[in-house]
């Protein structure tokens, strides 16, 4: 997962530009946030944990 920081909802680059610049595979999620705002960071961290759990649960044989 990649976090893309913006200022006041402004992001100078599109998802495609960021994905291309970082050579990210299509299955890698990206989340936009404003790192200065507590709720924005909290939501990004929640998405990260949810993604990690989803990926982990997809591993065959892992019963948690």
QUICOR-V957849 format. One record per helix or strand. SS is the DSSP state (~ for helix, > for strand). FROM is the first residue (numbers start at 1). LEN is the number of residues. Records with the same first field share a line. If there is no record, write none. Layout:
SS->FROM-LEN  FROM-LEN
This chain:
>->2-4  7-1  10-1  30-4
~->15-7  38-20
